[in-house]
Amino acid sequence: MSSAMPSRSRARGQRGIALVVVLWIVTLLALQVSIFNLTVRDAASLAGNEMAAARGEALAAGGVELAAARLAEREISRRWQANGGTQTVAFGGARLQITITDESSRFDINEIGEELLASLLRPYAGTQATLAAWVDRVLDWRDTDSDRRPQGAEDQDYRRAGLPYGPRNGPFLDPSELGRVLGMPASVAEALARTVTVYGGEGKINPALAPREALMLLPGVDAGEIDQALQLRSQGRGTSLGGPGNLPALARWFTARVGPTFRIAVVVRDEATEGAIGKAEAIILVGRDAATPFRVLSWRYGSQTPRGQGGQE
């Protein structure tokens, strides 16, 4: 009797251990299944996001091509104007919001002279000394020589500042490059990017197309005159050279140039969710090449996850 009791106890202990082992195996299997399901869901989500990004970029590119075609439309009633207005087009299960502006509505940072450059930089410079340094350094960046202006900066100044580069000694390739000029804060370059370009073609601005923000940067500007001119322009009476509200005191900074470079912004929205799939901005050259209707000079695209898929508007 006494010998049977330990045997039964050992058997119960072994069964208990076996049960624990089985429970651990079941738990591990359940965990593996959960991990597998999570991996599958993540892979499916990633694939879905990649497909959405590819779809958004293709639709945005289609929007740019449509805008280029409408800019070159021979029938005036069908032609889109590069005045900052937005056209909405249903296409490919999405809505494309297309905005076209003429680059002559911006200041060409490679073409403007010293006085106009100083006027553009003045609102951001705290002192006259800072302004003088910025102007000279921008001019040193874009000129082709290595001669340092009085407050400017050439290769040795960049090296002393510990920077691994020097001035381009050539034209700016993009307005964002202003942030690489010695002493120029990135915030200033970002603010200027709203009103400058490298595709304008001359050192003047078209007052019939320029926004108030750009016109207010002109030397000797009067806010009241600008607002009056913009009111006339909104009434269809223009702010054209020789026309009403043509701001005669500022006429030397004005051009009647239109095109041939245009900035096209496209927002792609999913028709079902109304969420933004992606946004693109392209700068195109129209009508200057017999081989192609237009050329893309600059292209930027950013994808977004539509609402309903964990994204934000």
Sequence and secondary structure as in RCSB ss.txt:
>XXXX:A:sequence
MSSAMPSRSRARGQRGIALVVVLWIVTLLALQVSIFNLTVRDAASLAGNEMAAARGEALAAGGVELAAARLAERE
ISRRWQANGGTQTVAFGGARLQITITDESSRFDINEIGEELLASLLRPYAGTQATLAAWVDRVLDWRDTDSDRRP
QGAEDQDYRRAGLPYGPRNGPFLDPSELGRVLGMPASVAEALARTVTVYGGEGKINPALAPREALMLLPGVDAGE
IDQALQLRSQGRGTSLGGPGNLPALARWFTARVGPTFRIAVVVRDEATEGAIGKAEAIILVGRDAATPFRVLSWR
YGSQTPRGQGGQE
>XXXX:A:secstr
 TTHHHHHHHHHHHHHHHHHHHHHHHHHHHHHHHHHHHHHHHHHHHHHHHHHHHHHHHHHHHHHHHHHHHHT SS
GGG    EEEEEEEEETTEEEEEEEEEGGGSEETTT  HHHHHHHHGGG SSHHHHHHHHHHHHHHHSSS    T
T   HHHHHHTT S    SS  SSGGGGGGSTT  HHHHHHHTTTEES   SS B TTT  HHHHTTSTT  HHH
HHHHHHHHHTT    TTSTT  GGGGGGB     SEEEEEEEEEETTT  EEEEEEEEEEESS TT SEEEEEEE
EEE   TTTT   
